[in-house]
């Protein structure tokens, strides 16, 4: 049965995710997380896109990204996943599929969902009990927004600028916003589950 064509728009913002085959771990050492980010960054020479938020978990990843041209999203993500799979196979002498399936993409239709999706992505390690505090997880965009660690991988989420009138105020509002679980996270969960 042929795959359904994805609806993608120029300048669209998407929540992109993929996981390891059989939910297996695909990021095992710090070098793996670093290499994955390098691969994603390397494709900026070929494709027009921006990463607003990300979280790389041991067995999956989330990207919140804006794509310049709609027809570039599929080859971009195919390239990223294939490049990382090749790296992983060489590093671990792995045979067979690395990813469970093709990537999932959820179109972000309005600004309110854009910030809530960012919260969902960056709080992922807390929900998975990998850390007690969002700032304690090194493989996400959270510390970039709160001043803990600059990450050139990130293009600032345009809504971040609207949180307060100055940089310190924005960081404070963002930390407060991210510190608590909210019911909207379950709506994001439902959107993701519908793509499994």
N, C-alpha and C positions, 0 to 999 in steps of 0.2 A: 504494500500500500504506500503511495507516495506521501512524502511529508507535506504538511500544510505550509503554504508560503506565509512568512511573517509579514505583518503590516508594520512598516517602518516609515518614518517621515524625516525629511531634511530638518536638521536642527533639533531633533527630538532628544529627550532625556529618558534614559532607560535604566532600570535596575536589572543588571546582568548577574546571573549566577550559574555555577556548575559545581558538580561534586564528583568525588572519586567513584569509580566502578565498585558496586556493592558497598558503597559508603566507606571504602577503604581510605586510609590515610595517604595523602598525596604530597603533603608538605611535612617532612620529617626533621629537618635540621634548619638552622638559621640560613644556611646557604641556599636552601630551596626557596624560602620566602623572598630572599634578596634576588635570586635569579628570576623568579616570576615577575617581580616588579621591573627588573631590567628588560625582560622580554616585552612587557606591556609598553614601557617607555620607548623601546626601540622602534615600535611601529608608528610613533609620531612622525617619523621621517616620511612615511608612506601615506598615512591616513590623517584626516582632520577630526580629532576628537579631544575631549577634555574629561579628566577623571575628577569628580567632585568629592566622592567619598569611596572608601574601600575597606574591606576586612578580609584578610586571608586566614582562614581557619585550617586546622590540620587536615580535614578531609573535604573542604570545599572553599569557594571564594565568592565574594560579593563585590560588584563594582556599581557605582552610581555614576553614569557617564552621559555626556552629551555628544552626539555624533553629528558631524557637519553634513555629510551626504548620506542619505538613506541607504543607497546601494553599497556603501562601504562597511556597514556594521557586520554583515555576515562574513565577508572575507577577513575583516579585522579579527573577529573572535575566533574564526577557524584557524587563522595564523597563530594567534596567541596560544590557543589550546594545543595545536599540533607542535609548536616550538617547545612548549613546556613538556609535553609528552615525550618528545625526542630527548630533551635534557634528562628527564627522569629515567627513561629507559637506559641511557648511557651511565648515569650516576649509580643506579641500583640494579643494573642487569635485569630490568623488568621486561616481561614478555606479555603481550596481550593489551587489552584496552586499559587506558588509565582513567578516562572520564566515563561516567555512567551513561551519558548521552550527549547530544549536542547541547550547547548552552541554552539557558532559559532567558527570555527578555520580557520585562514588564514595562510598558509605556507609562511614563509619569505624566498624567494629564493636567494636573494643577499644582500650584505652588504649595498648598497645604500638605499634599502628599509628598512633595519633594523633601521637605524637612523631616517629616515623619519617617520616610524611608531611610534618610540619613541616620536617624536615631535607631531604627531597627538594625541597620547594618553595623553600626559601631557598638551597639549593646549586645551583639551576638556572642562575644566571648563570656559575658556575664551570665547570659541565659544558659550557656553550655557549661557553666561552672569551671571555666578555665582561669578566671580571675574574679576577685570580689569587687574590683573597681575598674571602670572603663579605661582609666588612664594606665592601668597596670598591664595592658595588653599591647605589645610593641608592633603588631602587624595590622594596624588599622590607621585611619586618618584622624582619629580623635585628637591625638596630641598635637597635630598640626593646627587644629582650630583653637586649641586652648593654650597654645604657646609653649607646650612642653617639649616639642621637637619639630623643627621646620622640615617639611617634606616637599621637595621640588617636584615630586610625582603628582601633586595636587594642584588643580585650578580651583580657586576659592568659589564655593557655592554662592551664587548671587544673592540668595536669601540671607546668608550670614551677615552681609553688610547692613541689612535692615533691622537687626536685632537690638542695636543701640547706637548712640551717636558717636562713640569712640571705640578704639580697639579694646581697651581694658573692659569696658562695659559689655561689648559683644562677647568677649571670652567668658565673663561672669554669667551672662544670660545663657550662653550655650552650655556651660558646665551644669547649671541648674536644670536646664531643659533635658540634658542627657542623663542626669543623675537618677531619675526615677522611671520605672516602667510605667507605661500608660496603656489604656485599653486599646488605643489605635494599633499597637504592635500586633494584636491578634488579627486585625484586618489585613495587615501586611502578610502575616502568616497564611491567612486564607488565600490571598492572591498567589502566593508562592506554591501552596499545596495544589492549587488548580492547574499548575503547570507540570506536576510530577507524572 
